[in-house]
Amino acid sequence: MDEMLSVVIVGAGPAGIAAAIYLQRGGFDPLLLEKGVPGGLLRHANNVENYPGFPRGISGTRLAELFVEHLWAMGGSVKNATVKCISRCEDGTFAVSTLDEEYRTKTVIIATGTRAKLVDIRGAQAVGDHRAFYDILELLDMTRPPEKILIYGGGDAAFDYGLNLDRRGYDVTILCRSRIKCLPLLRERAEHARIRAIEGHSITRVMDEGRLRVETDGMGPIETDRLLIACGREPRLDILASSLIALSSTGERTHAADMPGLYLAGDIVADRRRQAGIAIGSGLNAAMLAEQYLRK
Ligand SMILES: Cc1cc2nc3c(=O)[nH]c(=O)nc-3n(C[C@H](O)[C@H](O)[C@H](O)COP(=O)(O)OP(=O)(O)OC[C@H]3O[C@@H](n4cnc5c(N)ncnc54)[C@H](O)[C@@H]3O)c2cc1C
């Protein structure tokens, strides 16, 4: 595409949508690109109880839908596209390449969130992605209650998934490699729901024997229908050209280099403080910086 755009936003999770609403209202007509269903990771959340304005809580999916409706109400839209690379051109503008098109833009907001950390479990690849999952929505698509689900992880996400699946009638066990680290409130609810939670054991191997046989260190095998892995998340920085990446003191790829016109927003920069409200604030901050830059 030859036209020079003002703003491209990559990722329509809470951060990207908040940035898009702000910029739409400011008259910039941002191009918001999303590879999946708009709403982002929030769609995975069982019950959001800490987002102001919903005193009785709201499902993550519904809250995400409301964000998208809000964007539409402002006249905004989401274009379905997977961004492959973002690079800086000699004139200081940016090239955003998707599978089918290349866009030129004066500013770009990257709000691509995080991806699940892959865990190296012997046999997991062989049992296939219809048995071992990293994504609860994919698991829900492919299974029916009352299947047995083993969740591997011990943080808030693992327990949120557990409560979500239990509510739908699945038979849930949570296995944590170390100490359980979730909110006490979630743990209490899991106990109340009679979700089994086991801590201090790692999975050493999985085998498909009609059902899944999950071998652990220091405990007998566990039989289950599916495995859902929730062992942390990491920022999705891979679409940034290497010249746009800053390196940490230990040489790890970290946040984007400080560069006028390029802004990162949401979970991608949130370290461990990953919450919808923080992502939204960060999206608004990026939008205001982009606005300032464009109005100069
Ligand atoms: C189980 C669970 C429960 C949670 N519960 C709560 C809660 O109760 N309260 C709360 O405040 N927060 C909660 N969160 C956290 C909240 O969901 C995140 O903090 C928030 O979604 C982050 O928003 P984001 O826009 O930064 O990223 P994301 O929501 O991850 O959105 C990123 C978007 O970018 C898209 N994308 C990625 N790469 C590309 C690409 N190359 N091209 C195009 N699009 C791309 C993705 O498809 C995605 O839609 C929960 C999270 C989980 C997993």
The ligand as a Gaussian input file, in Angstrom:
#p B3LYP/6-31G(d) Opt

LIG

0 1
 C       -6.558000     -16.923000      32.740000
 C       -6.379000     -15.428000      32.791000
 C       -7.147000     -14.684000      33.655000
 C       -6.990000     -13.302000      33.722000
 N       -7.771000     -12.610000      34.594000
 C       -7.644000     -11.275000      34.671000
 C       -8.440000     -10.531000      35.590000
 O       -9.264000     -11.089000      36.324000
 N       -8.267000      -9.187000      35.635000
 C       -7.368000      -8.538000      34.830000
 O       -7.278000      -7.314000      34.895000
 N       -6.595000      -9.223000      33.960000
 C       -6.699000     -10.571000      33.869000
 N       -5.904000     -11.271000      33.007000
 C       -4.842000     -10.554000      32.273000
 C       -5.360000      -9.840000      31.012000
 O       -6.071000     -10.744000      30.200000
 C       -4.166000      -9.258000      30.264000
 O       -3.411000      -8.446000      31.136000
 C       -4.606000      -8.426000      29.064000
 O       -5.395000      -9.192000      28.176000
 C       -3.374000      -7.886000      28.327000
 O       -3.794000      -7.112000      27.252000
 P       -2.837000      -6.806000      26.001000
 O       -3.686000      -6.042000      25.055000
 O       -1.566000      -6.231000      26.450000
 O       -2.452000      -8.230000      25.388000
 P       -3.367000      -9.413000      24.877000
 O       -4.664000      -9.428000      25.569000
 O       -2.516000     -10.631000      24.959000
 O       -3.655000      -9.057000      23.351000
 C       -2.660000      -9.133000      22.369000
 C       -3.343000      -9.307000      21.020000
 O       -2.352000      -9.204000      19.988000
 C       -2.654000     -10.152000      18.977000
 N       -1.420000     -10.432000      18.224000
 C       -0.290000     -11.022000      18.700000
 N        0.642000     -11.113000      17.719000
 C        0.079000     -10.565000      16.613000
 C        0.540000     -10.380000      15.275000
 N        1.768000     -10.771000      14.892000
 N       -0.280000      -9.797000      14.375000
 C       -1.532000      -9.393000      14.738000
 N       -2.024000      -9.561000      16.001000
 C       -1.231000     -10.131000      16.925000
 C       -3.152000     -11.359000      19.770000
 O       -3.894000     -12.245000      18.947000
 C       -3.988000     -10.684000      20.858000
 O       -5.336000     -10.526000      20.468000
 C       -6.035000     -12.651000      32.900000
 C       -5.261000     -13.406000      32.018000
 C       -5.420000     -14.781000      31.963000
 C       -4.577000     -15.608000      31.026000

